[in-house]
Amino acid sequence: MPITEAQKKATMKYMKNNYDRLEIKVTKGRKTDLQTHAATKGESLNGFVNRAIDETVERDIANSMSTDGGTE
């Protein structure tokens, strides 16, 4: 079933209103490696990157709380 111009326009408006864009650069060939890894986990590349960011932020917060006595 083809996507209509109205559907494309509505999707673009939704994306613009609900998401920020973030561009990252990786060395040649790395993108394919990351896509393959994400696929083995049943994720899109975007989903994998978001999960990696979330897990790193959580870990950094936990580490900072354990090293500074729990006060920020």
N, CA, C and O atoms as a Tripos MOL2 file, in Angstrom:
@<TRIPOS>MOLECULE
protein
  288   287    72     0     0
PROTEIN
NO_CHARGES

@<TRIPOS>ATOM
      1 N           0.8500   -1.1750    0.0000 N.3       1 MET1
      2 CA          0.0000    0.0000    0.0000 C.3       1 MET1
      3 C           0.8960    1.2390    0.0000 C.2       1 MET1
      4 O           1.6860    1.4280    0.9250 O.2       1 MET1
      5 N           0.7830    2.0790   -1.0210 N.am      2 PRO2
      6 CA          1.6350    3.2650   -1.1120 C.3       2 PRO2
      7 C           1.2740    4.3120   -0.0580 C.2       2 PRO2
      8 O           0.1270    4.4280    0.3720 O.2       2 PRO2
      9 N           2.2860    5.0600    0.3350 N.am      3 ILE3
     10 CA          2.1050    6.1270    1.3190 C.3       3 ILE3
     11 C           1.7140    7.4020    0.5800 C.2       3 ILE3
     12 O           2.3460    7.7780   -0.4070 O.2       3 ILE3
     13 N           0.6740    8.0550    1.0650 N.am      4 THR4
     14 CA          0.2100    9.2750    0.4050 C.3       4 THR4
     15 C           1.0520   10.4680    0.8500 C.2       4 THR4
     16 O           1.7410   10.4110    1.8690 O.2       4 THR4
     17 N           0.9870   11.5250    0.0860 N.am      5 GLU5
     18 CA          1.6920   12.7610    0.4400 C.3       5 GLU5
     19 C           1.1860   13.3070    1.7740 C.2       5 GLU5
     20 O           1.9640   13.8460    2.5610 O.2       5 GLU5
     21 N          -0.1080   13.1690    2.0280 N.am      6 ALA6
     22 CA         -0.6800   13.6380    3.2990 C.3       6 ALA6
     23 C          -0.0920   12.8570    4.4760 C.2       6 ALA6
     24 O           0.1930   13.4310    5.5270 O.2       6 ALA6
     25 N           0.0890   11.5440    4.2920 N.am      7 GLN7
     26 CA          0.6900   10.7330    5.3600 C.3       7 GLN7
     27 C           2.1390   11.1390    5.6000 C.2       7 GLN7
     28 O           2.5790   11.2320    6.7460 O.2       7 GLN7
     29 N           2.8790   11.3790    4.5280 N.am      8 LYS8
     30 CA          4.2700   11.8170    4.6570 C.3       8 LYS8
     31 C           4.3450   13.1430    5.4120 C.2       8 LYS8
     32 O           5.1740   13.3220    6.3040 O.2       8 LYS8
     33 N           3.4640   14.0640    5.0350 N.am      9 LYS9
     34 CA          3.4480   15.3920    5.6590 C.3       9 LYS9
     35 C           3.1000   15.2740    7.1470 C.2       9 LYS9
     36 O           3.7190   15.9320    7.9830 O.2       9 LYS9
     37 N           2.1190   14.4460    7.4710 N.am     10 ALA10
     38 CA          1.7180   14.2620    8.8690 C.3      10 ALA10
     39 C           2.8530   13.6290    9.6830 C.2      10 ALA10
     40 O           3.0950   14.0150   10.8270 O.2      10 ALA10
     41 N           3.5370   12.6650    9.0910 N.am     11 THR11
     42 CA          4.6590   12.0300    9.7830 C.3      11 THR11
     43 C           5.7740   13.0250   10.0360 C.2      11 THR11
     44 O           6.3330   13.0670   11.1320 O.2      11 THR11
     45 N           6.1020   13.8220    9.0380 N.am     12 MET12
     46 CA          7.1660   14.8270    9.1900 C.3      12 MET12
     47 C           6.8010   15.8450   10.2760 C.2      12 MET12
     48 O           7.6540   16.2410   11.0700 O.2      12 MET12
     49 N           5.5460   16.2620   10.3080 N.am     13 LYS13
     50 CA          5.1070   17.2150   11.3250 C.3      13 LYS13
     51 C           5.2120   16.5930   12.7110 C.2      13 LYS13
     52 O           5.6750   17.2430   13.6490 O.2      13 LYS13
     53 N           4.7860   15.3410   12.8470 N.am     14 TYR14
     54 CA          4.8740   14.6390   14.1300 C.3      14 TYR14
     55 C           6.3260   14.5370   14.5790 C.2      14 TYR14
     56 O           6.6410   14.8210   15.7340 O.2      14 TYR14
     57 N           7.2020   14.1360   13.6800 N.am     15 MET15
     58 CA          8.6170   13.9820   14.0170 C.3      15 MET15
     59 C           9.2160   15.3200   14.4480 C.2      15 MET15
     60 O           9.9530   15.3840   15.4320 O.2      15 MET15
     61 N           8.9060   16.3670   13.7270 N.am     16 LYS16
     62 CA          9.4400   17.6910   14.0340 C.3      16 LYS16
     63 C           8.9690   18.1790   15.4070 C.2      16 LYS16
     64 O           9.7350   18.7990   16.1460 O.2      16 LYS16
     65 N           7.7200   17.9010   15.7410 N.am     17 ASN17
     66 CA          7.1510   18.3810   16.9910 C.3      17 ASN17
     67 C           7.5120   17.5270   18.2050 C.2      17 ASN17
     68 O           7.3940   17.9920   19.3380 O.2      17 ASN17
     69 N           7.9510   16.2810   17.9850 N.am     18 ASN18
     70 CA          8.1430   15.3700   19.1070 C.3      18 ASN18
     71 C           9.5570   14.8380   19.2790 C.2      18 ASN18
     72 O           9.8450   14.1710   20.2730 O.2      18 ASN18
     73 N          10.4360   15.1150   18.3420 N.am     19 TYR19
     74 CA         11.7920   14.5760   18.4160 C.3      19 TYR19
     75 C          12.8200   15.6310   18.0670 C.2      19 TYR19
     76 O          12.5770   16.4920   17.2210 O.2      19 TYR19
     77 N          13.9650   15.5650   18.7160 N.am     20 ASP20
     78 CA         15.1290   16.3500   18.3220 C.3      20 ASP20
     79 C          16.0120   15.4520   17.4700 C.2      20 ASP20
     80 O          16.0580   14.2390   17.6750 O.2      20 ASP20
     81 N          16.7010   16.0410   16.5300 N.am     21 ARG21
     82 CA         17.6380   15.2750   15.6990 C.3      21 ARG21
     83 C          19.0320   15.4060   16.2930 C.2      21 ARG21
     84 O          19.4080   16.4600   16.8070 O.2      21 ARG21
     85 N          19.7760   14.3380   16.2160 N.am     22 LEU22
     86 CA         21.1450   14.3050   16.7070 C.3      22 LEU22
     87 C          21.9720   13.5670   15.6730 C.2      22 LEU22
     88 O          21.6910   12.4100   15.3620 O.2      22 LEU22
     89 N          22.9660   14.2090   15.1500 N.am     23 GLU23
     90 CA         23.8120   13.5730   14.1480 C.3      23 GLU23
     91 C          25.1200   13.1560   14.7990 C.2      23 GLU23
     92 O          25.7600   13.9520   15.4860 O.2      23 GLU23
     93 N          25.5140   11.9130   14.5840 N.am     24 ILE24
     94 CA         26.8070   11.4580   15.0790 C.3      24 ILE24
     95 C          27.6170   10.9510   13.8920 C.2      24 ILE24
     96 O          27.0640   10.5170   12.8800 O.2      24 ILE24
     97 N          28.9170   11.0150   14.0360 N.am     25 LYS25
     98 CA         29.7990   10.5330   12.9890 C.3      25 LYS25
     99 C          30.6220    9.3830   13.5410 C.2      25 LYS25
    100 O          31.1310    9.4470   14.6590 O.2      25 LYS25
    101 N          30.7450    8.3310   12.7430 N.am     26 VAL26
    102 CA         31.5720    7.1810   13.1030 C.3      26 VAL26
    103 C          32.5010    6.8900   11.9260 C.2      26 VAL26
    104 O          32.2320    7.2950   10.7950 O.2      26 VAL26
    105 N          33.5850    6.1910   12.2020 N.am     27 THR27
    106 CA         34.5330    5.8740   11.1420 C.3      27 THR27
    107 C          33.8830    4.9560   10.1040 C.2      27 THR27
    108 O          32.9470    4.2180   10.4110 O.2      27 THR27
    109 N          34.3900    5.0150    8.8860 N.am     28 LYS28
    110 CA         33.8570    4.1940    7.7960 C.3      28 LYS28
    111 C          33.7900    2.7360    8.2160 C.2      28 LYS28
    112 O          34.7410    2.2040    8.7880 O.2      28 LYS28
    113 N          32.6790    2.0990    7.9370 N.am     29 GLY29
    114 CA         32.4800    0.6980    8.2590 C.3      29 GLY29
    115 C          31.8700    0.4560    9.6290 C.2      29 GLY29
    116 O          31.2680   -0.5910    9.8650 O.2      29 GLY29
    117 N          32.0190    1.4080   10.5280 N.am     30 ARG30
    118 CA         31.4990    1.2460   11.8900 C.3      30 ARG30
    119 C          29.9770    1.2150   11.9030 C.2      30 ARG30
    120 O          29.3810    0.4740   12.6850 O.2      30 ARG30
    121 N          29.3440    2.0060   11.0510 N.am     31 LYS31
    122 CA         27.8810    2.0380   11.0050 C.3      31 LYS31
    123 C          27.3290    0.6500   10.7000 C.2      31 LYS31
    124 O          26.3750    0.2000   11.3350 O.2      31 LYS31
    125 N          27.9290   -0.0190    9.7340 N.am     32 THR32
    126 CA         27.4740   -1.3670    9.3810 C.3      32 THR32
    127 C          27.6420   -2.3170   10.5580 C.2      32 THR32
    128 O          26.7620   -3.1320   10.8350 O.2      32 THR32
    129 N          28.7820   -2.2110   11.2560 N.am     33 ASP33
    130 CA         29.0070   -3.0460   12.4420 C.3      33 ASP33
    131 C          27.9410   -2.7870   13.5040 C.2      33 ASP33
    132 O          27.4270   -3.7240   14.1150 O.2      33 ASP33
    133 N          27.6150   -1.5290   13.7200 N.am     34 LEU34
    134 CA         26.6170   -1.1670   14.7340 C.3      34 LEU34
    135 C          25.2200   -1.6260   14.3190 C.2      34 LEU34
    136 O          24.4480   -2.0990   15.1540 O.2      34 LEU34
    137 N          24.8940   -1.4900   13.0380 N.am     35 GLN35
    138 CA         23.5910   -1.9650   12.5550 C.3      35 GLN35
    139 C          23.4720   -3.4720   12.7420 C.2      35 GLN35
    140 O          22.4230   -3.9700   13.1510 O.2      35 GLN35
    141 N          24.5400   -4.1920   12.4430 N.am     36 THR36
    142 CA         24.5340   -5.6420   12.6010 C.3      36 THR36
    143 C          24.3560   -6.0130   14.0630 C.2      36 THR36
    144 O          23.5700   -6.9030   14.3890 O.2      36 THR36
    145 N          25.0820   -5.3360   14.9460 N.am     37 HIS37
    146 CA         24.9530   -5.6160   16.3750 C.3      37 HIS37
    147 C          23.5370   -5.3330   16.8580 C.2      37 HIS37
    148 O          22.9450   -6.1450   17.5690 O.2      37 HIS37
    149 N          22.9960   -4.1820   16.4720 N.am     38 ALA38
    150 CA         21.6350   -3.8190   16.8730 C.3      38 ALA38
    151 C          20.6390   -4.8720   16.3860 C.2      38 ALA38
    152 O          19.7360   -5.2610   17.1260 O.2      38 ALA38
    153 N          20.7980   -5.3230   15.1660 N.am     39 ALA39
    154 CA         19.8870   -6.3190   14.5960 C.3      39 ALA39
    155 C          19.9350   -7.6270   15.3860 C.2      39 ALA39
    156 O          18.9080   -8.2850   15.5490 O.2      39 ALA39
    157 N          21.1170   -8.0120   15.8780 N.am     40 THR40
    158 CA         21.2180   -9.2420   16.6680 C.3      40 THR40
    159 C          20.4670   -9.1130   17.9870 C.2      40 THR40
    160 O          20.0990  -10.1170   18.5960 O.2      40 THR40
    161 N          20.2390   -7.8760   18.4280 N.am     41 LYS41
    162 CA         19.4780   -7.6170   19.6520 C.3      41 LYS41
    163 C          18.0190   -7.2960   19.3600 C.2      41 LYS41
    164 O          17.2480   -6.9830   20.2680 O.2      41 LYS41
    165 N          17.6430   -7.3760   18.0730 N.am     42 GLY42
    166 CA         16.2620   -7.0940   17.6910 C.3      42 GLY42
    167 C          15.9190   -5.6170   17.7370 C.2      42 GLY42
    168 O          14.7620   -5.2520   17.9450 O.2      42 GLY42
    169 N          16.9180   -4.7640   17.5440 N.am     43 GLU43
    170 CA         16.7230   -3.3220   17.6280 C.3      43 GLU43
    171 C          17.0870   -2.6520   16.3120 C.2      43 GLU43
    172 O          17.8060   -3.2130   15.4850 O.2      43 GLU43
    173 N          16.5770   -1.4490   16.1410 N.am     44 SER44
    174 CA         17.0580   -0.5880   15.0620 C.3      44 SER44
    175 C          18.3500    0.0620   15.5450 C.2      44 SER44
    176 O          18.6660    0.0180   16.7340 O.2      44 SER44
    177 N          19.0850    0.6570   14.6350 N.am     45 LEU45
    178 CA         20.2950    1.3720   15.0310 C.3      45 LEU45
    179 C          19.9400    2.5180   15.9770 C.2      45 LEU45
    180 O          20.6350    2.7540   16.9640 O.2      45 LEU45
    181 N          18.8630    3.2220   15.6700 N.am     46 ASN46
    182 CA         18.4260    4.3200   16.5260 C.3      46 ASN46
    183 C          18.0700    3.8250   17.9280 C.2      46 ASN46
    184 O          18.4560    4.4370   18.9240 O.2      46 ASN46
    185 N          17.3410    2.7290   17.9990 N.am     47 GLY47
    186 CA         16.9830    2.1560   19.2950 C.3      47 GLY47
    187 C          18.2040    1.7380   20.0830 C.2      47 GLY47
    188 O          18.2770    1.9640   21.2910 O.2      47 GLY47
    189 N          19.1730    1.1250   19.4000 N.am     48 PHE48
    190 CA         20.4110    0.7070   20.0580 C.3      48 PHE48
    191 C          21.1640    1.9140   20.6140 C.2      48 PHE48
    192 O          21.6090    1.8940   21.7610 O.2      48 PHE48
    193 N          21.3070    2.9610   19.8080 N.am     49 VAL49
    194 CA         22.0360    4.1550   20.2510 C.3      49 VAL49
    195 C          21.3320    4.7830   21.4520 C.2      49 VAL49
    196 O          21.9880    5.1810   22.4140 O.2      49 VAL49
    197 N          20.0090    4.8740   21.4020 N.am     50 ASN50
    198 CA         19.2730    5.4390   22.5340 C.3      50 ASN50
    199 C          19.4350    4.5910   23.7940 C.2      50 ASN50
    200 O          19.5800    5.1300   24.8910 O.2      50 ASN50
    201 N          19.4100    3.2610   23.6390 N.am     51 ARG51
    202 CA         19.6060    2.3840   24.7920 C.3      51 ARG51
    203 C          21.0190    2.5500   25.3590 C.2      51 ARG51
    204 O          21.2020    2.5960   26.5750 O.2      51 ARG51
    205 N          22.0030    2.6390   24.4850 N.am     52 ALA52
    206 CA         23.3830    2.8130   24.9300 C.3      52 ALA52
    207 C          23.5470    4.1220   25.6980 C.2      52 ALA52
    208 O          24.2360    4.1650   26.7180 O.2      52 ALA52
    209 N          22.9210    5.1800   25.2130 N.am     53 ILE53
    210 CA         22.9830    6.4680   25.8990 C.3      53 ILE53
    211 C          22.3080    6.3700   27.2610 C.2      53 ILE53
    212 O          22.8750    6.7990   28.2660 O.2      53 ILE53
    213 N          21.0950    5.8070   27.3020 N.am     54 ASP54
    214 CA         20.3560    5.6940   28.5650 C.3      54 ASP54
    215 C          21.1380    4.8840   29.6010 C.2      54 ASP54
    216 O          21.2350    5.2800   30.7620 O.2      54 ASP54
    217 N          21.6930    3.7490   29.1720 N.am     55 GLU55
    218 CA         22.4300    2.8980   30.1040 C.3      55 GLU55
    219 C          23.6960    3.5890   30.6060 C.2      55 GLU55
    220 O          24.0490    3.4480   31.7770 O.2      55 GLU55
    221 N          24.3750    4.3270   29.7480 N.am     56 THR56
    222 CA         25.5920    5.0320   30.1560 C.3      56 THR56
    223 C          25.2710    6.1470   31.1360 C.2      56 THR56
    224 O          25.9800    6.3210   32.1260 O.2      56 THR56
    225 N          24.2150    6.9030   30.8770 N.am     57 VAL57
    226 CA         23.8270    7.9800   31.7940 C.3      57 VAL57
    227 C          23.4510    7.3920   33.1540 C.2      57 VAL57
    228 O          23.8720    7.9090   34.1890 O.2      57 VAL57
    229 N          22.6600    6.3110   33.1590 N.am     58 GLU58
    230 CA         22.3020    5.6560   34.4240 C.3      58 GLU58
    231 C          23.5450    5.2170   35.1910 C.2      58 GLU58
    232 O          23.6540    5.4480   36.3950 O.2      58 GLU58
    233 N          24.4760    4.5860   34.4900 N.am     59 ARG59
    234 CA         25.6990    4.0980   35.1270 C.3      59 ARG59
    235 C          26.5320    5.2650   35.6570 C.2      59 ARG59
    236 O          27.0690    5.1840   36.7620 O.2      59 ARG59
    237 N          26.6470    6.3420   34.8870 N.am     60 ASP60
    238 CA         27.4140    7.5030   35.3270 C.3      60 ASP60
    239 C          26.8020    8.1300   36.5720 C.2      60 ASP60
    240 O          27.5260    8.5300   37.4840 O.2      60 ASP60
    241 N          25.4740    8.2190   36.6180 N.am     61 ILE61
    242 CA         24.7990    8.7710   37.7930 C.3      61 ILE61
    243 C          25.0330    7.8720   39.0020 C.2      61 ILE61
    244 O          25.3450    8.3580   40.0890 O.2      61 ILE61
    245 N          24.8830    6.5640   38.8160 N.am     62 ALA62
    246 CA         25.1140    5.6280   39.9240 C.3      62 ALA62
    247 C          26.5500    5.7140   40.4130 C.2      62 ALA62
    248 O          26.7940    5.6860   41.6190 O.2      62 ALA62
    249 N          27.4960    5.8160   39.5020 N.am     63 ASN63
    250 CA         28.9040    5.9210   39.8890 C.3      63 ASN63
    251 C          29.1890    7.2180   40.6210 C.2      63 ASN63
    252 O          29.9490    7.2260   41.5890 O.2      63 ASN63
    253 N          28.5930    8.3090   40.1780 N.am     64 SER64
    254 CA         28.8570    9.5860   40.8400 C.3      64 SER64
    255 C          28.2370    9.6010   42.2360 C.2      64 SER64
    256 O          28.7840   10.2130   43.1530 O.2      64 SER64
    257 N          27.0960    8.9290   42.3960 N.am     65 MET65
    258 CA         26.4660    8.8830   43.7090 C.3      65 MET65
    259 C          27.2650    7.9990   44.6630 C.2      65 MET65
    260 O          27.3190    8.2750   45.8620 O.2      65 MET65
    261 N          27.8770    6.9500   44.1510 N.am     66 SER66
    262 CA         28.6410    6.0540   45.0250 C.3      66 SER66
    263 C          29.9990    6.6640   45.3710 C.2      66 SER66
    264 O          30.5740    6.3330   46.4080 O.2      66 SER66
    265 N          30.5180    7.5450   44.5230 N.am     67 THR67
    266 CA         31.8260    8.1380   44.8110 C.3      67 THR67
    267 C          31.7360    9.4370   45.5990 C.2      67 THR67
    268 O          32.7300    9.8580   46.1910 O.2      67 THR67
    269 N          30.5730   10.0860   45.6240 N.am     68 ASP68
    270 CA         30.4740   11.3310   46.3760 C.3      68 ASP68
    271 C          29.5850   11.2030   47.6070 C.2      68 ASP68
    272 O          29.1450   12.2090   48.1660 O.2      68 ASP68
    273 N          29.3250   10.0000   48.0210 N.am     69 GLY69
    274 CA         28.5480    9.7760   49.2370 C.3      69 GLY69
    275 C          27.0580    9.9380   49.0540 C.2      69 GLY69
    276 O          26.3280   10.0310   50.0410 O.2      69 GLY69
    277 N          26.5820    9.9740   47.8210 N.am     70 GLY70
    278 CA         25.1600   10.0410   47.5800 C.3      70 GLY70
    279 C          24.6020   11.4420   47.4800 C.2      70 GLY70
    280 O          23.3870   11.6130   47.3790 O.2      70 GLY70
    281 N          25.4520   12.4450   47.5060 N.am     71 THR71
    282 CA         24.9660   13.8300   47.3690 C.3      71 THR71
    283 C          25.4270   14.3840   46.0610 C.2      71 THR71
    284 O          26.5350   14.1100   45.6000 O.2      71 THR71
    285 N          24.5700   15.1650   45.4690 N.am     72 GLU72
    286 CA         24.9550   15.8020   44.1930 C.3      72 GLU72
    287 C          24.8800   17.2860   44.3380 C.2      72 GLU72
    288 O          25.1620   18.0150   43.3860 O.2      72 GLU72
@<TRIPOS>BOND
     1     1     2 1
     2     2     3 1
     3     3     4 2
     4     3     5 am
     5     5     6 1
     6     6     7 1
     7     7     8 2
     8     7     9 am
     9     9    10 1
    10    10    11 1
    11    11    12 2
    12    11    13 am
    13    13    14 1
    14    14    15 1
    15    15    16 2
    16    15    17 am
    17    17    18 1
    18    18    19 1
    19    19    20 2
    20    19    21 am
    21    21    22 1
    22    22    23 1
    23    23    24 2
    24    23    25 am
    25    25    26 1
    26    26    27 1
    27    27    28 2
    28    27    29 am
    29    29    30 1
    30    30    31 1
    31    31    32 2
    32    31    33 am
    33    33    34 1
    34    34    35 1
    35    35    36 2
    36    35    37 am
    37    37    38 1
    38    38    39 1
    39    39    40 2
    40    39    41 am
    41    41    42 1
    42    42    43 1
    43    43    44 2
    44    43    45 am
    45    45    46 1
    46    46    47 1
    47    47    48 2
    48    47    49 am
    49    49    50 1
    50    50    51 1
    51    51    52 2
    52    51    53 am
    53    53    54 1
    54    54    55 1
    55    55    56 2
    56    55    57 am
    57    57    58 1
    58    58    59 1
    59    59    60 2
    60    59    61 am
    61    61    62 1
    62    62    63 1
    63    63    64 2
    64    63    65 am
    65    65    66 1
    66    66    67 1
    67    67    68 2
    68    67    69 am
    69    69    70 1
    70    70    71 1
    71    71    72 2
    72    71    73 am
    73    73    74 1
    74    74    75 1
    75    75    76 2
    76    75    77 am
    77    77    78 1
    78    78    79 1
    79    79    80 2
    80    79    81 am
    81    81    82 1
    82    82    83 1
    83    83    84 2
    84    83    85 am
    85    85    86 1
    86    86    87 1
    87    87    88 2
    88    87    89 am
    89    89    90 1
    90    90    91 1
    91    91    92 2
    92    91    93 am
    93    93    94 1
    94    94    95 1
    95    95    96 2
    96    95    97 am
    97    97    98 1
    98    98    99 1
    99    99   100 2
   100    99   101 am
   101   101   102 1
   102   102   103 1
   103   103   104 2
   104   103   105 am
   105   105   106 1
   106   106   107 1
   107   107   108 2
   108   107   109 am
   109   109   110 1
   110   110   111 1
   111   111   112 2
   112   111   113 am
   113   113   114 1
   114   114   115 1
   115   115   116 2
   116   115   117 am
   117   117   118 1
   118   118   119 1
   119   119   120 2
   120   119   121 am
   121   121   122 1
   122   122   123 1
   123   123   124 2
   124   123   125 am
   125   125   126 1
   126   126   127 1
   127   127   128 2
   128   127   129 am
   129   129   130 1
   130   130   131 1
   131   131   132 2
   132   131   133 am
   133   133   134 1
   134   134   135 1
   135   135   136 2
   136   135   137 am
   137   137   138 1
   138   138   139 1
   139   139   140 2
   140   139   141 am
   141   141   142 1
   142   142   143 1
   143   143   144 2
   144   143   145 am
   145   145   146 1
   146   146   147 1
   147   147   148 2
   148   147   149 am
   149   149   150 1
   150   150   151 1
   151   151   152 2
   152   151   153 am
   153   153   154 1
   154   154   155 1
   155   155   156 2
   156   155   157 am
   157   157   158 1
   158   158   159 1
   159   159   160 2
   160   159   161 am
   161   161   162 1
   162   162   163 1
   163   163   164 2
   164   163   165 am
   165   165   166 1
   166   166   167 1
   167   167   168 2
   168   167   169 am
   169   169   170 1
   170   170   171 1
   171   171   172 2
   172   171   173 am
   173   173   174 1
   174   174   175 1
   175   175   176 2
   176   175   177 am
   177   177   178 1
   178   178   179 1
   179   179   180 2
   180   179   181 am
   181   181   182 1
   182   182   183 1
   183   183   184 2
   184   183   185 am
   185   185   186 1
   186   186   187 1
   187   187   188 2
   188   187   189 am
   189   189   190 1
   190   190   191 1
   191   191   192 2
   192   191   193 am
   193   193   194 1
   194   194   195 1
   195   195   196 2
   196   195   197 am
   197   197   198 1
   198   198   199 1
   199   199   200 2
   200   199   201 am
   201   201   202 1
   202   202   203 1
   203   203   204 2
   204   203   205 am
   205   205   206 1
   206   206   207 1
   207   207   208 2
   208   207   209 am
   209   209   210 1
   210   210   211 1
   211   211   212 2
   212   211   213 am
   213   213   214 1
   214   214   215 1
   215   215   216 2
   216   215   217 am
   217   217   218 1
   218   218   219 1
   219   219   220 2
   220   219   221 am
   221   221   222 1
   222   222   223 1
   223   223   224 2
   224   223   225 am
   225   225   226 1
   226   226   227 1
   227   227   228 2
   228   227   229 am
   229   229   230 1
   230   230   231 1
   231   231   232 2
   232   231   233 am
   233   233   234 1
   234   234   235 1
   235   235   236 2
   236   235   237 am
   237   237   238 1
   238   238   239 1
   239   239   240 2
   240   239   241 am
   241   241   242 1
   242   242   243 1
   243   243   244 2
   244   243   245 am
   245   245   246 1
   246   246   247 1
   247   247   248 2
   248   247   249 am
   249   249   250 1
   250   250   251 1
   251   251   252 2
   252   251   253 am
   253   253   254 1
   254   254   255 1
   255   255   256 2
   256   255   257 am
   257   257   258 1
   258   258   259 1
   259   259   260 2
   260   259   261 am
   261   261   262 1
   262   262   263 1
   263   263   264 2
   264   263   265 am
   265   265   266 1
   266   266   267 1
   267   267   268 2
   268   267   269 am
   269   269   270 1
   270   270   271 1
   271   271   272 2
   272   271   273 am
   273   273   274 1
   274   274   275 1
   275   275   276 2
   276   275   277 am
   277   277   278 1
   278   278   279 1
   279   279   280 2
   280   279   281 am
   281   281   282 1
   282   282   283 1
   283   283   284 2
   284   283   285 am
   285   285   286 1
   286   286   287 1
   287   287   288 2
@<TRIPOS>SUBSTRUCTURE
     1 MET1         2 RESIDUE 1 A MET
     2 PRO2         6 RESIDUE 1 A PRO
     3 ILE3        10 RESIDUE 1 A ILE
     4 THR4        14 RESIDUE 1 A THR
     5 GLU5        18 RESIDUE 1 A GLU
     6 ALA6        22 RESIDUE 1 A ALA
     7 GLN7        26 RESIDUE 1 A GLN
     8 LYS8        30 RESIDUE 1 A LYS
     9 LYS9        34 RESIDUE 1 A LYS
    10 ALA10       38 RESIDUE 1 A ALA
    11 THR11       42 RESIDUE 1 A THR
    12 MET12       46 RESIDUE 1 A MET
    13 LYS13       50 RESIDUE 1 A LYS
    14 TYR14       54 RESIDUE 1 A TYR
    15 MET15       58 RESIDUE 1 A MET
    16 LYS16       62 RESIDUE 1 A LYS
    17 ASN17       66 RESIDUE 1 A ASN
    18 ASN18       70 RESIDUE 1 A ASN
    19 TYR19       74 RESIDUE 1 A TYR
    20 ASP20       78 RESIDUE 1 A ASP
    21 ARG21       82 RESIDUE 1 A ARG
    22 LEU22       86 RESIDUE 1 A LEU
    23 GLU23       90 RESIDUE 1 A GLU
    24 ILE24       94 RESIDUE 1 A ILE
    25 LYS25       98 RESIDUE 1 A LYS
    26 VAL26      102 RESIDUE 1 A VAL
    27 THR27      106 RESIDUE 1 A THR
    28 LYS28      110 RESIDUE 1 A LYS
    29 GLY29      114 RESIDUE 1 A GLY
    30 ARG30      118 RESIDUE 1 A ARG
    31 LYS31      122 RESIDUE 1 A LYS
    32 THR32      126 RESIDUE 1 A THR
    33 ASP33      130 RESIDUE 1 A ASP
    34 LEU34      134 RESIDUE 1 A LEU
    35 GLN35      138 RESIDUE 1 A GLN
    36 THR36      142 RESIDUE 1 A THR
    37 HIS37      146 RESIDUE 1 A HIS
    38 ALA38      150 RESIDUE 1 A ALA
    39 ALA39      154 RESIDUE 1 A ALA
    40 THR40      158 RESIDUE 1 A THR
    41 LYS41      162 RESIDUE 1 A LYS
    42 GLY42      166 RESIDUE 1 A GLY
    43 GLU43      170 RESIDUE 1 A GLU
    44 SER44      174 RESIDUE 1 A SER
    45 LEU45      178 RESIDUE 1 A LEU
    46 ASN46      182 RESIDUE 1 A ASN
    47 GLY47      186 RESIDUE 1 A GLY
    48 PHE48      190 RESIDUE 1 A PHE
    49 VAL49      194 RESIDUE 1 A VAL
    50 ASN50      198 RESIDUE 1 A ASN
    51 ARG51      202 RESIDUE 1 A ARG
    52 ALA52      206 RESIDUE 1 A ALA
    53 ILE53      210 RESIDUE 1 A ILE
    54 ASP54      214 RESIDUE 1 A ASP
    55 GLU55      218 RESIDUE 1 A GLU
    56 THR56      222 RESIDUE 1 A THR
    57 VAL57      226 RESIDUE 1 A VAL
    58 GLU58      230 RESIDUE 1 A GLU
    59 ARG59      234 RESIDUE 1 A ARG
    60 ASP60      238 RESIDUE 1 A ASP
    61 ILE61      242 RESIDUE 1 A ILE
    62 ALA62      246 RESIDUE 1 A ALA
    63 ASN63      250 RESIDUE 1 A ASN
    64 SER64      254 RESIDUE 1 A SER
    65 MET65      258 RESIDUE 1 A MET
    66 SER66      262 RESIDUE 1 A SER
    67 THR67      266 RESIDUE 1 A THR
    68 ASP68      270 RESIDUE 1 A ASP
    69 GLY69      274 RESIDUE 1 A GLY
    70 GLY70      278 RESIDUE 1 A GLY
    71 THR71      282 RESIDUE 1 A THR
    72 GLU72      286 RESIDUE 1 A GLU
